[in-house]
Amino acid sequence: MVTVYALSSDDLRLRQGTPALMFEHEIRTMTIVSAQLTFTYGR
């Protein structure tokens, strides 16, 4: 599953090494809309 976000800003004020919880908070704060895509892969 892949989640795609449309954000209200292009600057999330995050740096390398930022804890995952802070990253998630910034994404959720800036989210306008999101979509989840589910793919099936087989050979």
Sequence and secondary structure as in RCSB ss.txt:
>XXXX:A:sequence
MVTVYALSSDDLRLRQGTPALMFEHEIRTMTIVSAQLTFTYGR
>XXXX:A:secstr
 EEEEEES S     TT  HHHHHHHHHHHEEEEEEE      
